[in-house]
Amino acid sequence: MDLFSAMDQRRSIRAFLDKPVPRADIENIIKYAGKSPSAINLQPWEYVITYGSEKDRLVRRLKRVHSERSVPCGPGTEKPLPENFSSRSREALKVMQPKIAETGEEFNQFIEQGSCSFYGAPIAIIVTIDRIFPKLRYLDIGLSVSYLLLAAQAMGLSTCPIGLITSYADEITDMLDMPAGKEVLLGIALGYADKNSPVNDFKIDREDSSSIMTWYE
Ligand SMILES: Cc1cc2nc3c(=O)[nH]c(=O)nc-3n(C[C@H](O)[C@H](O)[C@H](O)COP(=O)(O)O)c2cc1C
């Protein structure tokens, strides 16, 4: 698959087949994630891969803590978002809600429970950065994660980035016995898409590129 096709076809997948992903494929995807550029070649990204019974243990823990703390999915901003941003999110909801309703589950419940269980994917990846780095280095992590998502797409695998779980970073680092200096930035569900699920039967549009460009000439 060429790069543009992978970019066009990638979307977040929220139902996965119960089909294992070969370890060599996961290693290959992470290898490509590591090919991303970074400031002075620091390569500050770190990927913790959980699968099998360890992934199940992580999911159980996340579901339990979510039932206690119930942190909702949101933009993470302190003030309400201005209209130009919130309208994009509303547009996405308009596309997603009817499809998720087909499962019979309430929308927020589906997203929150689904996020905590990596939507049933066989692989749950935790993306971390060492706390010695300033927030500017999150940019390097984002670039690497993009490479990861596209590499997975090119290999016929699907993904969903999961930010919700960072609200429970303390539980994740404790369960996985991570060194204290690691910050959890993102989760990623990885596996084979269930193409028959209604929750995967939509594609979320983007703004026209003219609205994200400013030209000086
Ligand atoms: C940093 C980040 C965090 C995200 N967190 C979640 C999440 O917690 N749960 C979820 O279902 N989707 C999550 N998503 C997926 C977004 O909802 C999705 O990327 C967006 O709606 C655009 O849709 P697309 O990925 O299908 O193009 C996240 C995406 C990113 C980049």
The ligand as an SDF file (V2000), in Angstrom:
LIG
                    3D

 31 33  0  0  0  0  0  0  0  0999 V2000
   -4.5910   11.9650   20.9170 C   0  0  0  0  0  0  0  0  0  0  0  0
   -5.8600   11.2330   20.5600 C   0  0  0  0  0  0  0  0  0  0  0  0
   -6.6620   10.7240   21.5680 C   0  0  0  0  0  0  0  0  0  0  0  0
   -7.8220   10.0140   21.2450 C   0  0  0  0  0  0  0  0  0  0  0  0
   -8.5530    9.4470   22.2520 N   0  0  0  0  0  0  0  0  0  0  0  0
   -9.6160    8.6610   21.9500 C   0  0  0  0  0  0  0  0  0  0  0  0
  -10.2990    7.9530   22.9830 C   0  0  0  0  0  0  0  0  0  0  0  0
   -9.9620    8.0290   24.1650 O   0  0  0  0  0  0  0  0  0  0  0  0
  -11.3440    7.1560   22.6230 N   0  0  0  0  0  0  0  0  0  0  0  0
  -11.7300    7.0200   21.3150 C   0  0  0  0  0  0  0  0  0  0  0  0
  -12.6940    6.2670   21.0490 O   0  0  0  0  0  0  0  0  0  0  0  0
  -11.0970    7.6780   20.3090 N   0  0  0  0  0  0  0  0  0  0  0  0
  -10.0480    8.4820   20.5920 C   0  0  0  0  0  0  0  0  0  0  0  0
   -9.3580    9.1110   19.5910 N   0  0  0  0  0  0  0  0  0  0  0  0
   -9.7800    8.9590   18.1930 C   0  0  0  0  0  0  0  0  0  0  0  0
  -10.4380   10.2370   17.6650 C   0  0  0  0  0  0  0  0  0  0  0  0
  -11.7590   10.2930   18.1470 O   0  0  0  0  0  0  0  0  0  0  0  0
  -10.3960   10.2100   16.1190 C   0  0  0  0  0  0  0  0  0  0  0  0
   -9.0540   10.2280   15.7070 O   0  0  0  0  0  0  0  0  0  0  0  0
  -11.1050   11.4010   15.4920 C   0  0  0  0  0  0  0  0  0  0  0  0
  -12.4860   11.4080   15.8130 O   0  0  0  0  0  0  0  0  0  0  0  0
  -10.9570   11.3750   13.9690 C   0  0  0  0  0  0  0  0  0  0  0  0
  -11.4350   10.1580   13.4540 O   0  0  0  0  0  0  0  0  0  0  0  0
  -10.5130    9.1440   12.6390 P   0  0  0  0  0  0  0  0  0  0  0  0
   -9.3270    8.7800   13.4910 O   0  0  0  0  0  0  0  0  0  0  0  0
  -11.4100    7.9630   12.3780 O   0  0  0  0  0  0  0  0  0  0  0  0
  -10.0890    9.8350   11.3850 O   0  0  0  0  0  0  0  0  0  0  0  0
   -8.2020    9.8380   19.8850 C   0  0  0  0  0  0  0  0  0  0  0  0
   -7.3760   10.3720   18.8750 C   0  0  0  0  0  0  0  0  0  0  0  0
   -6.2330   11.0340   19.2010 C   0  0  0  0  0  0  0  0  0  0  0  0
   -5.3340   11.5570   18.0860 C   0  0  0  0  0  0  0  0  0  0  0  0
  1  2  1  0
  2  3  1  0
  2 30  2  0
  3  4  2  0
  4  5  1  0
  4 28  1  0
  5  6  2  0
  6  7  1  0
  6 13  1  0
  7  8  2  0
  7  9  1  0
  9 10  1  0
 10 11  2  0
 10 12  1  0
 12 13  2  0
 13 14  1  0
 14 15  1  0
 14 28  1  0
 15 16  1  0
 16 17  1  0
 16 18  1  0
 18 19  1  0
 18 20  1  0
 20 21  1  0
 20 22  1  0
 22 23  1  0
 23 24  1  0
 24 25  2  0
 24 26  1  0
 24 27  1  0
 28 29  2  0
 29 30  1  0
 30 31  1  0
M  END
$$$$
